Amino acid sequence: AQKITQTQPGMFVQEKEAVTLDCTYDTSDPSYGLFWYKQPSSGEMIFLIYQGSYDQQNATEGRYSLNFQKARKSANLVISASQLGDSAMYFCAMRGSNDYKLSFGAGTTVTVRA
Amino acid sequence: NAGVTQTPKFQVLKTGQSMTLQCAQDMNHNSMYWYRQDPGMGLRLIYYSASEGTTDKGEVPNGYNVSRLNKREFSLRLESAAPSQTSVYFCASSYRDGTYNEQFFGPGTRLTVL
């Protein structure tokens, strides 16, 4: 079974600064995928970025990058140049190779201050 | 292209009442999922359908039933609603299995059981 841990329930960041959201995971599956989703106050789940366990390079998507440290079993999300619209709940999730479901962490609330 | 749609958006039930949550996707995805989101717990899988004609239990299936009506539609039924089923329900879909395939989420249904 997979387990995702997000230890930061809430964070404040100044506009235009970078913020790192922590995510650690536990799995015995050698092949897995790691995902980050954003949930704004409107409630929808928005896919941000994906990292495969065998990917050699860290994933990047625009202002989002994933700091993947396989040996430490961590997949931290870095948001650069924060914007007010980045204020939301962020979920780390994982999927094993033989697993249909996404296992989600409890989420981290990010509030961007002007 | 509407993506994943869910109806209704909001619902209030009394204990013991039944209802069906509807979900449809227009992305020709094979797999569909129902999750529930409770405060502080991320999303948990209720049921999923790997392909048309198949359904399987997820982490928290008790009190729910599902029907994969066709490739597009996947419904979730509460036969006798309980206050513990007060939650936000998300339907999701993905093209196929495998660690890469991101899941696309519907807007959610906020259900309150009194």
gemmi code that builds the backbone of each chain (N, CA, C; Angstrom):
import gemmi

chains = {
    "A": [
        ("ALA", (0.841, -1.194, 0.000), (0.000, 0.000, 0.000), (0.880, 1.250, 0.000)),
        ("GLN", (0.365, 2.275, -0.671), (1.116, 3.519, -0.714), (0.632, 4.460, 0.379)),
        ("LYS", (1.556, 5.277, 0.838), (1.199, 6.301, 1.811), (1.888, 7.605, 1.435)),
        ("ILE", (1.118, 8.687, 1.463), (1.633, 10.015, 1.142), (1.530, 10.886, 2.384)),
        ("THR", (2.602, 11.596, 2.691), (2.607, 12.472, 3.859), (2.940, 13.897, 3.454)),
        ("GLN", (2.040, 14.798, 3.803), (2.295, 16.230, 3.635), (2.236, 16.827, 5.031)),
        ("THR", (3.353, 17.304, 5.524), (3.450, 17.706, 6.924), (3.102, 19.166, 7.172)),
        ("GLN", (2.952, 19.947, 6.112), (2.681, 21.382, 6.264), (1.196, 21.640, 6.025)),
        ("PRO", (0.422, 21.841, 7.073), (-0.999, 22.087, 6.845), (-1.271, 23.425, 6.171)),
        ("GLY", (-0.449, 24.439, 6.470), (-0.670, 25.745, 5.876), (0.626, 26.521, 5.763)),
        ("MET", (0.710, 27.338, 4.702), (1.907, 28.147, 4.484), (1.506, 29.519, 3.949)),
        ("PHE", (2.301, 30.520, 4.325), (2.135, 31.865, 3.779), (3.381, 32.186, 2.952)),
        ("VAL", (3.156, 32.839, 1.817), (4.285, 33.232, 0.979), (4.004, 34.628, 0.419)),
        ("GLN", (5.061, 35.388, 0.282), (4.934, 36.732, -0.282), (4.876, 36.622, -1.800)),
        ("GLU", (4.045, 37.478, -2.385), (3.945, 37.514, -3.837), (5.330, 37.664, -4.462)),
        ("LYS", (5.561, 36.948, -5.550), (6.805, 36.942, -6.324), (7.919, 36.103, -5.702)),
        ("GLU", (7.692, 35.580, -4.520), (8.693, 34.705, -3.932), (8.391, 33.250, -4.299)),
        ("ALA", (9.373, 32.376, -4.065), (9.202, 30.949, -4.310), (8.744, 30.256, -3.035)),
        ("VAL", (8.034, 29.156, -3.195), (7.586, 28.375, -2.043), (7.772, 26.896, -2.370)),
        ("THR", (8.175, 26.141, -1.357), (8.362, 24.698, -1.508), (7.380, 23.960, -0.631)),
        ("LEU", (6.641, 23.055, -1.244), (5.664, 22.233, -0.524), (6.227, 20.823, -0.394)),
        ("ASP", (6.250, 20.328, 0.827), (6.875, 19.042, 1.095), (5.917, 17.879, 0.847)),
        ("CYS", (6.490, 16.796, 0.343), (5.734, 15.569, 0.148), (6.687, 14.392, 0.292)),
        ("THR", (6.383, 13.489, 1.191), (7.129, 12.242, 1.276), (6.165, 11.093, 1.044)),
        ("TYR", (6.716, 9.982, 0.573), (5.860, 8.863, 0.226), (6.496, 7.566, 0.662)),
        ("ASP", (5.681, 6.555, 0.712), (6.167, 5.236, 1.082), (5.508, 4.214, 0.177)),
        ("THR", (6.305, 3.392, -0.454), (5.791, 2.348, -1.326), (6.833, 1.277, -1.495)),
        ("SER", (6.384, 0.058, -1.762), (7.288, -1.031, -2.087), (7.286, -1.315, -3.588)),
        ("ASP", (6.473, -0.578, -4.309), (6.364, -0.752, -5.753), (7.566, -0.080, -6.422)),
        ("PRO", (8.329, -0.787, -7.269), (9.492, -0.164, -7.915), (9.107, 0.847, -8.993)),
        ("SER", (7.890, 0.738, -9.492), (7.440, 1.644, -10.543), (6.212, 2.399, -10.048)),
        ("TYR", (6.314, 3.697, -10.056), (5.204, 4.504, -9.541), (5.242, 5.898, -10.146)),
        ("GLY", (4.153, 6.595, -10.000), (4.056, 7.953, -10.499), (3.653, 8.892, -9.377)),
        ("LEU", (4.163, 10.079, -9.420), (3.859, 11.088, -8.404), (3.211, 12.286, -9.084)),
        ("PHE", (2.160, 12.796, -8.496), (1.369, 13.868, -9.086), (1.179, 14.976, -8.052)),
        ("TRP", (1.034, 16.187, -8.564), (0.593, 17.293, -7.731), (-0.665, 17.895, -8.364)),
        ("TYR", (-1.652, 18.143, -7.492), (-2.887, 18.775, -7.910), (-3.109, 20.038, -7.088)),
        ("LYS", (-3.764, 20.996, -7.718), (-4.124, 22.249, -7.061), (-5.645, 22.288, -6.909)),
        ("GLN", (-6.102, 22.692, -5.729), (-7.538, 22.840, -5.510), (-7.824, 24.252, -5.008)),
        ("PRO", (-8.241, 25.149, -5.898), (-8.582, 26.501, -5.446), (-9.871, 26.488, -4.628)),
        ("SER", (-10.237, 27.637, -4.122), (-11.418, 27.715, -3.252), (-12.698, 27.329, -3.989)),
        ("SER", (-12.678, 27.403, -5.307), (-13.851, 26.999, -6.097), (-14.056, 25.486, -6.079)),
        ("GLY", (-13.042, 24.728, -5.676), (-13.226, 23.301, -5.427), (-12.715, 22.330, -6.473)),
        ("GLU", (-12.470, 22.775, -7.692), (-12.048, 21.800, -8.704), (-10.619, 21.350, -8.464)),
        ("MET", (-10.299, 20.183, -8.958), (-8.953, 19.625, -8.852), (-8.236, 19.843, -10.181)),
        ("ILE", (-7.102, 20.531, -10.113), (-6.359, 20.886, -11.318), (-5.009, 20.184, -11.297)),
        ("PHE", (-4.741, 19.377, -12.319), (-3.469, 18.676, -12.422), (-2.354, 19.683, -12.707)),
        ("LEU", (-1.238, 19.559, -11.976), (-0.121, 20.486, -12.161), (1.091, 19.841, -12.818)),
        ("ILE", (1.509, 18.688, -12.271), (2.803, 18.161, -12.691), (2.897, 16.692, -12.328)),
        ("TYR", (3.679, 15.960, -13.113), (3.858, 14.513, -12.921), (5.347, 14.163, -12.931)),
        ("GLN", (5.701, 13.198, -12.080), (7.064, 12.655, -12.060), (6.992, 11.141, -12.014)),
        ("GLY", (7.634, 10.465, -12.953), (7.694, 9.017, -12.930), (8.902, 8.551, -12.127)),
        ("SER", (8.784, 7.396, -11.519), (9.857, 6.927, -10.642), (11.143, 6.639, -11.400)),
        ("TYR", (11.045, 6.380, -12.696), (12.241, 6.085, -13.479), (12.731, 7.286, -14.278)),
        ("ASP", (12.040, 8.406, -14.127), (12.473, 9.612, -14.849), (13.805, 10.098, -14.288)),
        ("GLN", (14.734, 10.392, -15.191), (16.077, 10.804, -14.762), (16.115, 12.265, -14.337)),
        ("GLN", (15.255, 13.056, -14.951), (15.270, 14.484, -14.647), (14.037, 14.876, -13.860)),
        ("ASN", (14.186, 15.926, -13.069), (13.048, 16.467, -12.339), (12.074, 17.114, -13.317)),
        ("ALA", (10.791, 16.906, -13.057), (9.763, 17.462, -13.931), (9.607, 18.965, -13.724)),
        ("THR", (9.319, 19.661, -14.811), (9.016, 21.095, -14.725), (7.830, 21.395, -15.624)),
        ("GLU", (6.977, 22.309, -15.179), (5.846, 22.784, -15.965), (5.660, 24.250, -15.648)),
        ("GLY", (6.205, 25.105, -16.492), (6.069, 26.535, -16.254), (6.710, 26.931, -14.942)),
        ("ARG", (5.911, 27.513, -14.046), (6.441, 27.942, -12.743), (6.490, 26.825, -11.716)),
        ("TYR", (6.058, 25.647, -12.102), (6.066, 24.510, -11.191), (7.236, 23.585, -11.507)),
        ("SER", (7.921, 23.160, -10.487), (8.954, 22.149, -10.651), (8.855, 21.171, -9.498)),
        ("LEU", (9.287, 19.961, -9.765), (9.200, 18.907, -8.771), (10.618, 18.511, -8.390)),
        ("ASN", (10.936, 18.648, -7.122), (12.249, 18.260, -6.598), (12.144, 16.809, -6.134)),
        ("PHE", (12.528, 15.888, -7.022), (12.361, 14.454, -6.792), (13.661, 13.875, -6.236)),
        ("GLN", (13.573, 13.362, -5.011), (14.724, 12.710, -4.387), (14.302, 11.289, -4.048)),
        ("LYS", (14.616, 10.390, -4.968), (14.103, 9.025, -4.888), (14.600, 8.299, -3.645)),
        ("ALA", (15.866, 8.446, -3.311), (16.424, 7.737, -2.159), (15.761, 8.189, -0.856)),
        ("ARG", (15.371, 9.451, -0.807), (14.710, 9.996, 0.383), (13.197, 9.829, 0.307)),
        ("LYS", (12.711, 9.336, -0.823), (11.278, 9.184, -1.050), (10.550, 10.508, -0.816)),
        ("SER", (11.059, 11.526, -1.466), (10.394, 12.820, -1.374), (10.156, 13.398, -2.764)),
        ("ALA", (9.098, 14.157, -2.895), (8.698, 14.745, -4.181), (8.122, 16.131, -3.897)),
        ("ASN", (8.986, 17.049, -3.574), (8.534, 18.381, -3.175), (8.187, 19.231, -4.393)),
        ("LEU", (7.135, 20.002, -4.257), (6.706, 20.913, -5.319), (7.268, 22.298, -5.037)),
        ("VAL", (7.884, 22.885, -6.050), (8.386, 24.249, -5.934), (7.576, 25.145, -6.864)),
        ("ILE", (6.996, 26.182, -6.301), (6.282, 27.180, -7.105), (7.145, 28.434, -7.102)),
        ("SER", (7.580, 28.838, -8.268), (8.434, 30.026, -8.355), (7.573, 31.254, -8.644)),
        ("ALA", (8.077, 32.417, -8.259), (7.411, 33.691, -8.553), (5.923, 33.623, -8.223)),
        ("SER", (5.611, 33.383, -6.969), (4.216, 33.169, -6.545), (3.315, 34.327, -6.966)),
        ("GLN", (2.094, 33.962, -7.336), (1.071, 34.934, -7.718), (-0.127, 34.778, -6.786)),
        ("LEU", (-0.933, 35.821, -6.702), (-2.104, 35.763, -5.816), (-3.013, 34.588, -6.193)),
        ("GLY", (-3.056, 34.279, -7.471), (-3.891, 33.175, -7.937), (-3.372, 31.800, -7.548)),
        ("ASP", (-2.184, 31.747, -6.966), (-1.640, 30.470, -6.496), (-2.209, 30.081, -5.136)),
        ("SER", (-2.930, 30.977, -4.504), (-3.543, 30.662, -3.206), (-4.548, 29.534, -3.400)),
        ("ALA", (-4.304, 28.421, -2.740), (-5.116, 27.212, -2.947), (-4.628, 26.125, -2.010)),
        ("MET", (-5.329, 24.991, -2.058), (-4.864, 23.774, -1.399), (-4.105, 22.966, -2.447)),
        ("TYR", (-2.980, 22.379, -2.047), (-2.162, 21.588, -2.949), (-2.041, 20.169, -2.410)),
        ("PHE", (-2.314, 19.212, -3.291), (-2.273, 17.806, -2.915), (-1.182, 17.075, -3.680)),
        ("CYS", (-0.428, 16.294, -2.946), (0.514, 15.356, -3.525), (-0.194, 14.011, -3.630)),
        ("ALA", (0.022, 13.296, -4.711), (-0.644, 12.011, -4.892), (0.307, 11.045, -5.581)),
        ("MET", (0.014, 9.773, -5.415), (0.890, 8.750, -5.965), (0.071, 7.609, -6.523)),
        ("ARG", (0.624, 6.947, -7.534), (-0.040, 5.804, -8.129), (1.008, 4.752, -8.432)),
        ("GLY", (0.766, 3.544, -7.955), (1.670, 2.444, -8.231), (1.374, 1.820, -9.577)),
        ("SER", (2.268, 0.988, -10.043), (2.117, 0.407, -11.377), (0.932, -0.539, -11.457)),
        ("ASN", (0.566, -1.149, -10.344), (-0.557, -2.077, -10.335), (-1.748, -1.523, -9.590)),
        ("ASP", (-1.794, -0.226, -9.463), (-2.794, 0.419, -8.632), (-3.650, 1.351, -9.477)),
        ("TYR", (-4.956, 1.196, -9.367), (-5.813, 2.087, -10.128), (-5.980, 3.437, -9.451)),
        ("LYS", (-5.965, 3.427, -8.166), (-6.307, 4.662, -7.488), (-5.091, 5.553, -7.322)),
        ("LEU", (-5.380, 6.821, -7.116), (-4.389, 7.760, -6.638), (-4.487, 7.794, -5.120)),
        ("SER", (-3.368, 7.684, -4.446), (-3.332, 7.859, -2.993), (-2.917, 9.291, -2.718)),
        ("PHE", (-3.758, 10.010, -1.993), (-3.535, 11.437, -1.768), (-3.004, 11.709, -0.371)),
        ("GLY", (-2.190, 12.766, -0.275), (-1.843, 13.307, 1.021), (-2.977, 14.177, 1.531)),
        ("ALA", (-2.807, 14.698, 2.750), (-3.856, 15.496, 3.382), (-3.931, 16.911, 2.826)),
        ("GLY", (-2.886, 17.328, 2.104), (-2.912, 18.638, 1.464), (-2.202, 19.715, 2.268)),
        ("THR", (-1.774, 20.754, 1.554), (-1.155, 21.941, 2.150), (-1.860, 23.167, 1.601)),
        ("THR", (-2.308, 24.034, 2.484), (-2.947, 25.276, 2.057), (-1.884, 26.350, 1.891)),
        ("VAL", (-1.853, 26.959, 0.727), (-0.912, 28.044, 0.453), (-1.693, 29.345, 0.340)),
        ("THR", (-1.248, 30.343, 1.065), (-1.834, 31.681, 0.964), (-0.744, 32.637, 0.503)),
        ("VAL", (-0.990, 33.292, -0.624), (-0.033, 34.244, -1.174), (-0.441, 35.644, -0.744)),
        ("ARG", (0.485, 36.366, -0.140), (0.221, 37.726, 0.349), (0.758, 38.753, -0.629)),
        ("ALA", (-0.003, 39.816, -0.835), (0.439, 40.892, -1.737), (1.519, 41.742, -1.085)),
    ],
    "B": [
        ("ASN", (-15.784, 20.443, -25.835), (-15.189, 19.410, -24.998), (-15.352, 19.794, -23.537)),
        ("ALA", (-16.328, 19.171, -22.845), (-16.639, 19.589, -21.481), (-15.744, 18.909, -20.462)),
        ("GLY", (-15.021, 17.833, -20.836), (-14.192, 17.127, -19.875), (-15.046, 16.178, -19.041)),
        ("VAL", (-14.952, 16.311, -17.718), (-15.739, 15.489, -16.803), (-16.828, 16.362, -16.178)),
        ("THR", (-18.057, 15.938, -16.328), (-19.169, 16.686, -15.755), (-19.855, 15.860, -14.679)),
        ("GLN", (-20.357, 16.539, -13.665), (-21.040, 15.882, -12.557), (-22.334, 16.618, -12.257)),
        ("THR", (-23.355, 15.846, -11.920), (-24.608, 16.426, -11.428), (-25.113, 15.613, -10.257)),
        ("PRO", (-25.723, 16.264, -9.258), (-25.840, 17.716, -9.113), (-24.571, 18.329, -8.533)),
        ("LYS", (-24.532, 19.623, -8.402), (-23.400, 20.303, -7.758), (-23.556, 20.312, -6.246)),
        ("PHE", (-24.782, 20.423, -5.789), (-25.076, 20.434, -4.356), (-26.300, 19.557, -4.097)),
        ("GLN", (-26.338, 18.923, -2.932), (-27.493, 18.112, -2.566), (-27.567, 18.004, -1.060)),
        ("VAL", (-28.779, 18.128, -0.546), (-29.030, 17.903, 0.875), (-30.017, 16.747, 0.985)),
        ("LEU", (-29.659, 15.755, 1.772), (-30.516, 14.585, 1.975), (-30.826, 14.423, 3.456)),
        ("LYS", (-31.909, 13.740, 3.721), (-32.188, 13.308, 5.086), (-31.685, 11.885, 5.254)),
        ("THR", (-31.335, 11.540, 6.469), (-30.867, 10.179, 6.753), (-31.875, 9.161, 6.230)),
        ("GLY", (-31.355, 8.168, 5.498), (-32.213, 7.118, 4.968), (-32.661, 7.332, 3.530)),
        ("GLN", (-32.546, 8.553, 3.040), (-32.930, 8.809, 1.654), (-31.881, 8.243, 0.702)),
        ("SER", (-32.288, 8.042, -0.539), (-31.360, 7.539, -1.541), (-31.180, 8.579, -2.640)),
        ("MET", (-30.051, 8.477, -3.328), (-29.839, 9.347, -4.471), (-28.706, 8.784, -5.328)),
        ("THR", (-28.671, 9.254, -6.559), (-27.634, 8.852, -7.502), (-26.881, 10.085, -7.979)),
        ("LEU", (-25.558, 10.014, -7.887), (-24.707, 11.058, -8.438), (-24.289, 10.631, -9.846)),
        ("GLN", (-24.434, 11.561, -10.766), (-24.146, 11.250, -12.157), (-22.793, 11.818, -12.564)),
        ("CYS", (-22.106, 11.089, -13.426), (-20.814, 11.539, -13.942), (-20.714, 11.130, -15.402)),
        ("ALA", (-20.199, 12.024, -16.226), (-19.977, 11.716, -17.634), (-18.691, 12.382, -18.108)),
        ("GLN", (-17.995, 11.691, -19.010), (-16.776, 12.265, -19.597), (-16.846, 12.131, -21.107)),
        ("ASP", (-16.289, 13.114, -21.787), (-16.333, 13.119, -23.249), (-14.932, 13.043, -23.832)),
        ("MET", (-14.005, 12.446, -23.106), (-12.609, 12.366, -23.557), (-12.251, 10.972, -24.054)),
        ("ASN", (-13.244, 10.115, -24.177), (-13.039, 8.735, -24.636), (-12.102, 7.958, -23.700)),
        ("HIS", (-12.171, 8.280, -22.411), (-11.325, 7.597, -21.439), (-11.893, 6.226, -21.092)),
        ("ASN", (-10.986, 5.292, -20.815), (-11.408, 3.947, -20.466), (-11.783, 3.819, -18.993)),
        ("SER", (-11.004, 4.486, -18.132), (-11.152, 4.281, -16.692), (-11.855, 5.468, -16.047)),
        ("MET", (-12.712, 5.138, -15.082), (-13.422, 6.179, -14.337), (-13.407, 5.846, -12.854)),
        ("TYR", (-13.534, 6.890, -12.032), (-13.321, 6.739, -10.587), (-14.301, 7.626, -9.817)),
        ("TRP", (-14.634, 7.183, -8.625), (-15.355, 8.020, -7.669), (-14.532, 8.134, -6.399)),
        ("TYR", (-14.285, 9.388, -5.986), (-13.571, 9.692, -4.757), (-14.488, 10.506, -3.846)),
        ("ARG", (-14.164, 10.456, -2.551), (-14.778, 11.391, -1.635), (-13.673, 12.180, -0.938)),
        ("GLN", (-13.965, 13.441, -0.650), (-13.002, 14.303, 0.011), (-13.563, 14.787, 1.334)),
        ("ASP", (-12.881, 14.460, 2.406), (-13.249, 14.901, 3.747), (-12.146, 15.793, 4.287)),
        ("PRO", (-12.483, 16.744, 5.141), (-11.473, 17.683, 5.645), (-10.291, 16.959, 6.277)),
        ("GLY", (-9.078, 17.388, 5.897), (-7.866, 16.840, 6.491), (-7.483, 15.445, 6.031)),
        ("MET", (-8.213, 14.891, 5.054), (-7.935, 13.509, 4.666), (-7.638, 13.335, 3.196)),
        ("GLY", (-7.503, 14.413, 2.444), (-7.283, 14.240, 1.014), (-8.476, 13.556, 0.373)),
        ("LEU", (-8.255, 12.886, -0.733), (-9.313, 12.173, -1.440), (-9.128, 10.680, -1.243)),
        ("ARG", (-10.241, 9.982, -1.090), (-10.180, 8.535, -0.940), (-11.073, 7.886, -1.987)),
        ("LEU", (-10.578, 6.793, -2.568), (-11.286, 6.137, -3.651), (-12.442, 5.311, -3.117)),
        ("ILE", (-13.623, 5.487, -3.708), (-14.797, 4.727, -3.309), (-14.933, 3.498, -4.198)),
        ("TYR", (-15.050, 3.737, -5.494), (-15.156, 2.687, -6.497), (-14.436, 3.170, -7.749)),
        ("TYR", (-14.064, 2.219, -8.585), (-13.530, 2.583, -9.880), (-14.002, 1.580, -10.931)),
        ("SER", (-13.856, 2.019, -12.178), (-14.194, 1.174, -13.310), (-13.036, 1.239, -14.291)),
        ("ALA", (-12.302, 0.140, -14.387), (-11.114, 0.139, -15.244), (-11.499, 0.247, -16.713)),
        ("SER", (-12.633, -0.328, -17.060), (-13.102, -0.262, -18.442), (-14.598, -0.489, -18.439)),
        ("GLU", (-15.208, -0.221, -19.569), (-16.657, -0.402, -19.680), (-17.015, -1.836, -19.324)),
        ("GLY", (-17.982, -1.984, -18.449), (-18.440, -3.312, -18.074), (-17.808, -3.872, -16.822)),
        ("THR", (-16.839, -3.152, -16.239), (-16.199, -3.630, -15.009), (-16.245, -2.556, -13.940)),
        ("THR", (-16.428, -2.988, -12.695), (-16.348, -2.086, -11.551), (-15.668, -2.814, -10.408)),
        ("ASP", (-14.959, -2.070, -9.576), (-14.271, -2.663, -8.436), (-14.293, -1.717, -7.258)),
        ("LYS", (-14.201, -2.305, -6.048), (-14.209, -1.504, -4.838), (-12.873, -0.810, -4.630)),
        ("GLY", (-12.965, 0.383, -4.042), (-11.780, 1.109, -3.640), (-11.551, 0.985, -2.141)),
        ("GLU", (-11.070, 2.073, -1.543), (-10.758, 2.060, -0.115), (-11.983, 2.090, 0.781)),
        ("VAL", (-13.010, 2.859, 0.370), (-14.161, 3.118, 1.242), (-15.474, 2.852, 0.521)),
        ("PRO", (-15.772, 1.598, 0.130), (-16.954, 1.323, -0.683), (-18.258, 1.147, 0.091)),
        ("ASN", (-18.171, 0.962, 1.410), (-19.386, 0.625, 2.170), (-20.416, 1.745, 2.094)),
        ("GLY", (-21.645, 1.360, 1.781), (-22.750, 2.312, 1.694), (-22.968, 2.867, 0.303)),
        ("TYR", (-22.168, 2.405, -0.658), (-22.264, 2.911, -2.032), (-22.384, 1.774, -3.028)),
        ("ASN", (-22.997, 2.080, -4.158), (-22.982, 1.195, -5.313), (-22.707, 2.028, -6.551)),
        ("VAL", (-22.183, 1.386, -7.581), (-21.881, 2.107, -8.806), (-22.411, 1.355, -10.014)),
        ("SER", (-22.548, 2.102, -11.099), (-22.925, 1.512, -12.384), (-22.117, 2.188, -13.484)),
        ("ARG", (-21.449, 1.374, -14.280), (-20.780, 1.931, -15.476), (-21.776, 1.717, -16.613)),
        ("LEU", (-22.524, 2.731, -16.892), (-23.645, 2.622, -17.822), (-23.165, 2.402, -19.250)),
        ("ASN", (-22.099, 3.040, -19.607), (-21.464, 2.917, -20.917), (-20.074, 3.502, -20.768)),
        ("LYS", (-19.358, 3.695, -21.868), (-17.992, 4.192, -21.732), (-17.957, 5.606, -21.152)),
        ("ARG", (-18.972, 6.401, -21.426), (-18.981, 7.794, -21.002), (-19.438, 7.997, -19.563)),
        ("GLU", (-20.328, 7.136, -19.069), (-21.040, 7.469, -17.831), (-20.764, 6.477, -16.701)),
        ("PHE", (-20.621, 7.031, -15.506), (-20.319, 6.224, -14.309), (-21.064, 6.864, -13.154)),
        ("SER", (-22.057, 6.169, -12.622), (-22.892, 6.760, -11.581), (-22.583, 6.148, -10.223)),
        ("LEU", (-22.834, 6.925, -9.191), (-22.617, 6.499, -7.796), (-23.934, 6.611, -7.060)),
        ("ARG", (-24.350, 5.527, -6.416), (-25.634, 5.527, -5.729), (-25.458, 5.318, -4.235)),
        ("LEU", (-26.172, 6.156, -3.480), (-26.290, 5.981, -2.042), (-27.671, 5.424, -1.772)),
        ("GLU", (-27.759, 4.207, -1.308), (-29.067, 3.559, -1.131), (-29.795, 4.082, 0.101)),
        ("SER", (-29.075, 4.302, 1.175), (-29.677, 4.780, 2.419), (-28.668, 5.719, 3.069)),
        ("ALA", (-28.782, 6.992, 2.764), (-27.760, 7.960, 3.163), (-27.626, 8.066, 4.683)),
        ("ALA", (-26.389, 8.251, 5.114), (-26.070, 8.422, 6.532), (-25.272, 9.706, 6.711)),
        ("PRO", (-25.330, 10.345, 7.887), (-24.553, 11.573, 8.110), (-23.059, 11.405, 7.826)),
        ("SER", (-22.534, 10.199, 8.013), (-21.112, 9.954, 7.747), (-20.761, 10.073, 6.263)),
        ("GLN", (-21.782, 10.110, 5.417), (-21.552, 10.253, 3.983), (-21.582, 11.710, 3.534)),
        ("THR", (-21.724, 12.622, 4.475), (-21.569, 14.044, 4.170), (-20.139, 14.275, 3.717)),
        ("SER", (-19.980, 14.777, 2.503), (-18.644, 14.883, 1.926), (-18.746, 15.602, 0.587)),
        ("VAL", (-17.593, 15.826, -0.020), (-17.554, 16.293, -1.408), (-17.139, 15.106, -2.265)),
        ("TYR", (-17.909, 14.838, -3.301), (-17.672, 13.675, -4.148), (-17.125, 14.131, -5.496)),
        ("PHE", (-16.032, 13.493, -5.883), (-15.408, 13.794, -7.163), (-15.416, 12.562, -8.051)),
        ("CYS", (-15.780, 12.788, -9.280), (-15.630, 11.782, -10.319), (-14.381, 12.124, -11.113)),
        ("ALA", (-13.662, 11.115, -11.575), (-12.459, 11.349, -12.374), (-12.385, 10.311, -13.476)),
        ("SER", (-11.588, 10.602, -14.486), (-11.388, 9.633, -15.564), (-9.947, 9.697, -16.036)),
        ("SER", (-9.491, 8.601, -16.626), (-8.159, 8.556, -17.227), (-8.225, 7.648, -18.444)),
        ("TYR", (-7.267, 7.846, -19.364), (-7.313, 7.112, -20.627), (-7.107, 5.618, -20.400)),
        ("ARG", (-6.122, 5.272, -19.630), (-5.867, 3.871, -19.333), (-5.078, 3.813, -18.052)),
        ("ASP", (-4.737, 2.632, -17.663), (-3.973, 2.460, -16.437), (-2.496, 2.684, -16.684)),
        ("GLY", (-1.739, 2.531, -15.651), (-0.318, 2.810, -15.759), (-0.005, 4.012, -14.915)),
        ("THR", (1.203, 4.119, -14.489), (1.535, 5.155, -13.519), (1.422, 6.551, -14.106)),
        ("TYR", (1.597, 6.686, -15.453), (1.618, 8.037, -15.994), (0.249, 8.694, -16.033)),
        ("ASN", (-0.751, 7.920, -16.345), (-2.000, 8.546, -16.759), (-2.629, 9.422, -15.697)),
        ("GLU", (-2.613, 10.711, -15.972), (-3.222, 11.639, -15.040), (-4.726, 11.427, -15.052)),
        ("GLN", (-5.304, 11.693, -13.921), (-6.745, 11.608, -13.806), (-7.316, 13.015, -13.911)),
        ("PHE", (-8.358, 13.134, -14.707), (-9.048, 14.409, -14.874), (-10.288, 14.391, -13.995)),
        ("PHE", (-10.463, 15.434, -13.228), (-11.525, 15.469, -12.235), (-12.693, 16.341, -12.680)),
        ("GLY", (-13.881, 15.926, -12.260), (-15.064, 16.761, -12.405), (-15.082, 17.840, -11.340)),
        ("PRO", (-16.081, 18.723, -11.375), (-16.142, 19.861, -10.458), (-16.559, 19.489, -9.040)),
        ("GLY", (-17.044, 18.287, -8.830), (-17.428, 17.850, -7.495), (-18.904, 18.045, -7.183)),
        ("THR", (-19.395, 17.210, -6.275), (-20.760, 17.335, -5.736), (-20.647, 17.448, -4.230)),
        ("ARG", (-21.187, 18.523, -3.691), (-21.150, 18.721, -2.237), (-22.444, 18.157, -1.654)),
        ("LEU", (-22.312, 17.068, -0.886), (-23.472, 16.371, -0.328), (-23.514, 16.545, 1.186)),
        ("THR", (-24.671, 16.927, 1.676), (-24.902, 17.021, 3.110), (-26.034, 16.087, 3.485)),
        ("VAL", (-25.779, 15.226, 4.473), (-26.813, 14.312, 4.956), (-27.181, 14.712, 6.379)),
        ("LEU", (-28.446, 15.062, 6.562), (-28.904, 15.550, 7.868), (-29.452, 14.417, 8.725)),
    ],
}
model = gemmi.Model(1)
for chain_id, residues in chains.items():
    chain = gemmi.Chain(chain_id)
    for i, (resn, *xyz) in enumerate(residues, 1):
        res = gemmi.Residue()
        res.name, res.seqid = resn, gemmi.SeqId(i, " ")
        for name, pos in zip(("N", "CA", "C"), xyz):
            atom = gemmi.Atom()
            atom.name, atom.element = name, gemmi.Element(name[0])
            atom.pos, atom.b_iso = gemmi.Position(*pos), 0.0
            res.add_atom(atom)
        chain.add_residue(res)
    model.add_chain(chain)
structure = gemmi.Structure()
structure.add_model(model)
structure.setup_entities()
